[in-house]
Amino acid sequence: MGTLRTSHFGLLAVVLLAMEAPLFGQDLSATASRNSQEGPTLQETIAFMNKSVAPERGYVTSANGCELYLTRNSRYLFGLVTSVYIKSKDESGIEHYGFRWSIYEETPRVARFKLGAIDPDSIVSKAVPSPAFIKEHDVDEHPDELKESDLVVVNFSTANSEKSIEIGTFKNLEVGKPVSPVFDQEKALDFIVFESKDRAERFVTAFVHAVKMCGGKSSAFPPTPSTP
């Protein structure tokens, strides 16, 4: 299924800060200012989020208080189970099961969005395995190994599924030349990958806090699970 791959573009966030935004926390919105007395301030929270993603070569910055730039400079592959199937039967007729996987990729990019547009209930973390982990741990035979997966994905989405998360990519990268992200996609959900469960879970806590300070609310009509 492939191996976990990482690649780094160290200049991305530096250029983004220089060309797109002032340093975070310099122009806090009125909403964030009013709520800053309850727990860490928005500036402190964004600083914590920025520190949390640093090991994956990521950056969290703010252009205008409650508008967030989430820059990712690494590439990760991870798997999600799509179905379970009967892999084989032994001599006693006992069935042995296997997993079918879909492999997803996080690529270097910039997500730009208003914190107040995010549904705080949507911000969750989930342990996921890289393709290398799936192969090395033979998870079909040892499914309990998945509890110790090597990656954690943090998912988040907008309230009421509005497509207001802008995704920017860096075109024609050349070493030493300044570039700006080209925002040419709009999505209702996105995700980021961590190599640490602890950092991912703390990031979720901080992310939810920042969203609520900026007025983020739950979706008015969240999906109701259907009966299988």
Contacts in CASP RR format, 6 or more apart in sequence:
PFRMAT RR
TARGET T0000
AUTHOR 0000-0000-0000
METHOD contacts of the structure
MODEL  1
MGTLRTSHFGLLAVVLLAMEAPLFGQDLSATASRNSQEGPTLQETIAFMN
KSVAPERGYVTSANGCELYLTRNSRYLFGLVTSVYIKSKDESGIEHYGFR
WSIYEETPRVARFKLGAIDPDSIVSKAVPSPAFIKEHDVDEHPDELKESD
LVVVNFSTANSEKSIEIGTFKNLEVGKPVSPVFDQEKALDFIVFESKDRA
ERFVTAFVHAVKMCGGKSSAFPPTPSTP
1 101 0 8 1.000
1 103 0 8 1.000
1 131 0 8 1.000
1 134 0 8 1.000
1 135 0 8 1.000
2 77 0 8 1.000
2 103 0 8 1.000
2 131 0 8 1.000
2 132 0 8 1.000
2 135 0 8 1.000
3 77 0 8 1.000
3 130 0 8 1.000
3 131 0 8 1.000
3 132 0 8 1.000
4 76 0 8 1.000
4 77 0 8 1.000
4 130 0 8 1.000
4 131 0 8 1.000
4 132 0 8 1.000
4 133 0 8 1.000
4 150 0 8 1.000
4 151 0 8 1.000
5 75 0 8 1.000
5 76 0 8 1.000
5 77 0 8 1.000
6 57 0 8 1.000
6 74 0 8 1.000
6 75 0 8 1.000
6 76 0 8 1.000
7 74 0 8 1.000
7 75 0 8 1.000
7 108 0 8 1.000
8 57 0 8 1.000
8 73 0 8 1.000
8 74 0 8 1.000
9 73 0 8 1.000
9 108 0 8 1.000
9 170 0 8 1.000
9 173 0 8 1.000
10 57 0 8 1.000
10 73 0 8 1.000
11 176 0 8 1.000
11 178 0 8 1.000
11 179 0 8 1.000
12 59 0 8 1.000
12 71 0 8 1.000
12 73 0 8 1.000
12 108 0 8 1.000
12 110 0 8 1.000
12 170 0 8 1.000
12 179 0 8 1.000
12 181 0 8 1.000
13 58 0 8 1.000
13 59 0 8 1.000
13 61 0 8 1.000
13 71 0 8 1.000
13 73 0 8 1.000
15 178 0 8 1.000
15 179 0 8 1.000
15 180 0 8 1.000
16 59 0 8 1.000
16 61 0 8 1.000
16 69 0 8 1.000
16 71 0 8 1.000
16 110 0 8 1.000
16 180 0 8 1.000
16 181 0 8 1.000
17 23 0 8 1.000
17 59 0 8 1.000
17 61 0 8 1.000
18 178 0 8 1.000
19 178 0 8 1.000
19 180 0 8 1.000
20 63 0 8 1.000
20 69 0 8 1.000
20 180 0 8 1.000
20 181 0 8 1.000
21 61 0 8 1.000
21 62 0 8 1.000
21 63 0 8 1.000
21 64 0 8 1.000
21 69 0 8 1.000
22 63 0 8 1.000
22 64 0 8 1.000
23 61 0 8 1.000
24 43 0 8 1.000
24 46 0 8 1.000
24 47 0 8 1.000
24 50 0 8 1.000
24 60 0 8 1.000
24 61 0 8 1.000
24 62 0 8 1.000
24 63 0 8 1.000
24 65 0 8 1.000
25 42 0 8 1.000
25 43 0 8 1.000
25 46 0 8 1.000
25 62 0 8 1.000
25 65 0 8 1.000
26 65 0 8 1.000
27 64 0 8 1.000
27 65 0 8 1.000
28 36 0 8 1.000
28 41 0 8 1.000
28 42 0 8 1.000
28 43 0 8 1.000
28 65 0 8 1.000
28 66 0 8 1.000
29 64 0 8 1.000
29 65 0 8 1.000
29 66 0 8 1.000
29 214 0 8 1.000
31 66 0 8 1.000
31 213 0 8 1.000
31 214 0 8 1.000
31 215 0 8 1.000
32 41 0 8 1.000
32 42 0 8 1.000
32 65 0 8 1.000
32 66 0 8 1.000
32 213 0 8 1.000
32 214 0 8 1.000
33 42 0 8 1.000
35 212 0 8 1.000
35 213 0 8 1.000
35 215 0 8 1.000
36 42 0 8 1.000
36 213 0 8 1.000
39 209 0 8 1.000
40 48 0 8 1.000
40 206 0 8 1.000
40 209 0 8 1.000
42 62 0 8 1.000
42 65 0 8 1.000
42 66 0 8 1.000
42 210 0 8 1.000
42 213 0 8 1.000
42 214 0 8 1.000
45 206 0 8 1.000
45 209 0 8 1.000
45 210 0 8 1.000
45 213 0 8 1.000
46 60 0 8 1.000
46 61 0 8 1.000
46 62 0 8 1.000
46 68 0 8 1.000
46 210 0 8 1.000
48 202 0 8 1.000
48 206 0 8 1.000
49 60 0 8 1.000
49 203 0 8 1.000
49 206 0 8 1.000
49 207 0 8 1.000
49 210 0 8 1.000
50 59 0 8 1.000
50 60 0 8 1.000
50 61 0 8 1.000
52 60 0 8 1.000
52 194 0 8 1.000
52 199 0 8 1.000
52 202 0 8 1.000
52 203 0 8 1.000
52 206 0 8 1.000
53 59 0 8 1.000
53 60 0 8 1.000
53 70 0 8 1.000
53 72 0 8 1.000
53 192 0 8 1.000
53 194 0 8 1.000
53 199 0 8 1.000
53 203 0 8 1.000
55 195 0 8 1.000
55 196 0 8 1.000
55 199 0 8 1.000
56 72 0 8 1.000
56 73 0 8 1.000
56 74 0 8 1.000
56 76 0 8 1.000
56 192 0 8 1.000
56 193 0 8 1.000
56 194 0 8 1.000
56 195 0 8 1.000
57 72 0 8 1.000
57 73 0 8 1.000
57 74 0 8 1.000
58 70 0 8 1.000
58 71 0 8 1.000
58 72 0 8 1.000
58 73 0 8 1.000
58 74 0 8 1.000
59 69 0 8 1.000
59 70 0 8 1.000
59 71 0 8 1.000
59 73 0 8 1.000
60 68 0 8 1.000
60 69 0 8 1.000
60 70 0 8 1.000
60 71 0 8 1.000
61 68 0 8 1.000
61 69 0 8 1.000
61 71 0 8 1.000
62 68 0 8 1.000
62 69 0 8 1.000
63 69 0 8 1.000
63 112 0 8 1.000
65 214 0 8 1.000
66 114 0 8 1.000
66 115 0 8 1.000
66 116 0 8 1.000
66 213 0 8 1.000
66 214 0 8 1.000
66 215 0 8 1.000
67 112 0 8 1.000
67 113 0 8 1.000
67 114 0 8 1.000
67 115 0 8 1.000
68 111 0 8 1.000
68 112 0 8 1.000
68 113 0 8 1.000
68 114 0 8 1.000
68 115 0 8 1.000
68 210 0 8 1.000
69 110 0 8 1.000
69 111 0 8 1.000
69 112 0 8 1.000
70 110 0 8 1.000
70 111 0 8 1.000
70 112 0 8 1.000
70 113 0 8 1.000
70 190 0 8 1.000
70 192 0 8 1.000
71 109 0 8 1.000
71 110 0 8 1.000
72 106 0 8 1.000
72 107 0 8 1.000
72 108 0 8 1.000
72 109 0 8 1.000
72 110 0 8 1.000
72 111 0 8 1.000
72 192 0 8 1.000
73 108 0 8 1.000
74 106 0 8 1.000
74 108 0 8 1.000
74 193 0 8 1.000
75 105 0 8 1.000
75 106 0 8 1.000
75 107 0 8 1.000
75 108 0 8 1.000
76 105 0 8 1.000
76 106 0 8 1.000
76 130 0 8 1.000
76 151 0 8 1.000
76 193 0 8 1.000
77 103 0 8 1.000
77 104 0 8 1.000
77 105 0 8 1.000
77 130 0 8 1.000
77 131 0 8 1.000
78 103 0 8 1.000
78 104 0 8 1.000
78 106 0 8 1.000
78 128 0 8 1.000
78 129 0 8 1.000
78 130 0 8 1.000
78 131 0 8 1.000
78 151 0 8 1.000
78 153 0 8 1.000
78 193 0 8 1.000
79 101 0 8 1.000
79 102 0 8 1.000
79 103 0 8 1.000
79 104 0 8 1.000
79 128 0 8 1.000
79 129 0 8 1.000
79 130 0 8 1.000
79 131 0 8 1.000
79 134 0 8 1.000
80 101 0 8 1.000
80 102 0 8 1.000
80 104 0 8 1.000
80 128 0 8 1.000
81 99 0 8 1.000
81 100 0 8 1.000
81 101 0 8 1.000
82 100 0 8 1.000
82 101 0 8 1.000
82 102 0 8 1.000
83 99 0 8 1.000
83 100 0 8 1.000
84 97 0 8 1.000
84 98 0 8 1.000
84 99 0 8 1.000
84 100 0 8 1.000
85 97 0 8 1.000
85 98 0 8 1.000
85 100 0 8 1.000
86 95 0 8 1.000
86 96 0 8 1.000
86 97 0 8 1.000
86 98 0 8 1.000
87 96 0 8 1.000
87 97 0 8 1.000
87 98 0 8 1.000
87 140 0 8 1.000
88 95 0 8 1.000
88 96 0 8 1.000
89 95 0 8 1.000
89 96 0 8 1.000
90 96 0 8 1.000
96 140 0 8 1.000
96 141 0 8 1.000
97 140 0 8 1.000
98 140 0 8 1.000
99 139 0 8 1.000
99 140 0 8 1.000
99 143 0 8 1.000
101 134 0 8 1.000
103 131 0 8 1.000
106 153 0 8 1.000
106 191 0 8 1.000
106 192 0 8 1.000
106 193 0 8 1.000
107 169 0 8 1.000
108 169 0 8 1.000
108 170 0 8 1.000
109 167 0 8 1.000
109 168 0 8 1.000
109 169 0 8 1.000
109 181 0 8 1.000
110 167 0 8 1.000
110 168 0 8 1.000
110 169 0 8 1.000
110 170 0 8 1.000
110 181 0 8 1.000
110 183 0 8 1.000
111 165 0 8 1.000
111 166 0 8 1.000
111 167 0 8 1.000
111 168 0 8 1.000
111 190 0 8 1.000
112 165 0 8 1.000
112 166 0 8 1.000
112 167 0 8 1.000
112 168 0 8 1.000
112 183 0 8 1.000
113 158 0 8 1.000
113 164 0 8 1.000
113 165 0 8 1.000
113 166 0 8 1.000
114 164 0 8 1.000
114 214 0 8 1.000
115 210 0 8 1.000
115 211 0 8 1.000
115 213 0 8 1.000
115 214 0 8 1.000
115 215 0 8 1.000
115 216 0 8 1.000
116 211 0 8 1.000
116 214 0 8 1.000
116 215 0 8 1.000
116 216 0 8 1.000
116 217 0 8 1.000
117 158 0 8 1.000
117 159 0 8 1.000
117 162 0 8 1.000
117 164 0 8 1.000
117 165 0 8 1.000
117 216 0 8 1.000
118 156 0 8 1.000
118 157 0 8 1.000
118 158 0 8 1.000
118 159 0 8 1.000
118 207 0 8 1.000
118 211 0 8 1.000
118 216 0 8 1.000
119 156 0 8 1.000
119 157 0 8 1.000
119 158 0 8 1.000
119 159 0 8 1.000
119 160 0 8 1.000
119 216 0 8 1.000
119 217 0 8 1.000
119 218 0 8 1.000
119 219 0 8 1.000
119 222 0 8 1.000
120 208 0 8 1.000
120 211 0 8 1.000
120 212 0 8 1.000
120 216 0 8 1.000
120 217 0 8 1.000
120 218 0 8 1.000
121 218 0 8 1.000
121 219 0 8 1.000
121 222 0 8 1.000
122 155 0 8 1.000
122 156 0 8 1.000
122 157 0 8 1.000
122 158 0 8 1.000
122 189 0 8 1.000
122 219 0 8 1.000
123 154 0 8 1.000
123 155 0 8 1.000
123 156 0 8 1.000
123 204 0 8 1.000
123 207 0 8 1.000
123 208 0 8 1.000
123 211 0 8 1.000
124 154 0 8 1.000
124 155 0 8 1.000
124 204 0 8 1.000
125 152 0 8 1.000
125 153 0 8 1.000
125 154 0 8 1.000
125 155 0 8 1.000
125 194 0 8 1.000
125 197 0 8 1.000
125 200 0 8 1.000
125 201 0 8 1.000
125 203 0 8 1.000
125 204 0 8 1.000
126 152 0 8 1.000
126 153 0 8 1.000
126 155 0 8 1.000
127 146 0 8 1.000
127 147 0 8 1.000
127 148 0 8 1.000
127 149 0 8 1.000
127 151 0 8 1.000
127 152 0 8 1.000
127 197 0 8 1.000
128 149 0 8 1.000
128 151 0 8 1.000
128 152 0 8 1.000
128 153 0 8 1.000
128 193 0 8 1.000
129 137 0 8 1.000
129 139 0 8 1.000
129 146 0 8 1.000
129 149 0 8 1.000
129 150 0 8 1.000
129 151 0 8 1.000
130 149 0 8 1.000
130 150 0 8 1.000
130 151 0 8 1.000
132 150 0 8 1.000
133 139 0 8 1.000
133 149 0 8 1.000
133 150 0 8 1.000
133 151 0 8 1.000
137 145 0 8 1.000
138 145 0 8 1.000
139 145 0 8 1.000
139 146 0 8 1.000
150 195 0 8 1.000
151 193 0 8 1.000
151 194 0 8 1.000
151 195 0 8 1.000
152 193 0 8 1.000
152 194 0 8 1.000
152 195 0 8 1.000
152 196 0 8 1.000
152 197 0 8 1.000
152 200 0 8 1.000
152 201 0 8 1.000
153 191 0 8 1.000
153 192 0 8 1.000
153 193 0 8 1.000
153 194 0 8 1.000
153 200 0 8 1.000
154 191 0 8 1.000
154 192 0 8 1.000
154 193 0 8 1.000
154 194 0 8 1.000
154 200 0 8 1.000
154 203 0 8 1.000
154 204 0 8 1.000
154 207 0 8 1.000
155 189 0 8 1.000
155 190 0 8 1.000
155 191 0 8 1.000
156 189 0 8 1.000
156 190 0 8 1.000
156 191 0 8 1.000
156 207 0 8 1.000
157 165 0 8 1.000
157 188 0 8 1.000
157 189 0 8 1.000
157 190 0 8 1.000
158 164 0 8 1.000
158 165 0 8 1.000
158 188 0 8 1.000
158 189 0 8 1.000
159 216 0 8 1.000
159 217 0 8 1.000
159 218 0 8 1.000
159 219 0 8 1.000
159 220 0 8 1.000
160 219 0 8 1.000
160 220 0 8 1.000
160 221 0 8 1.000
161 188 0 8 1.000
161 189 0 8 1.000
161 219 0 8 1.000
162 188 0 8 1.000
163 186 0 8 1.000
163 187 0 8 1.000
163 188 0 8 1.000
164 186 0 8 1.000
164 188 0 8 1.000
165 186 0 8 1.000
165 187 0 8 1.000
165 188 0 8 1.000
165 189 0 8 1.000
165 190 0 8 1.000
166 183 0 8 1.000
166 185 0 8 1.000
166 186 0 8 1.000
167 183 0 8 1.000
167 184 0 8 1.000
167 185 0 8 1.000
167 186 0 8 1.000
167 187 0 8 1.000
167 190 0 8 1.000
168 181 0 8 1.000
168 182 0 8 1.000
168 183 0 8 1.000
168 184 0 8 1.000
168 185 0 8 1.000
169 181 0 8 1.000
169 182 0 8 1.000
169 184 0 8 1.000
170 179 0 8 1.000
170 180 0 8 1.000
170 181 0 8 1.000
170 182 0 8 1.000
171 179 0 8 1.000
171 182 0 8 1.000
172 179 0 8 1.000
173 179 0 8 1.000
194 200 0 8 1.000
194 203 0 8 1.000
END
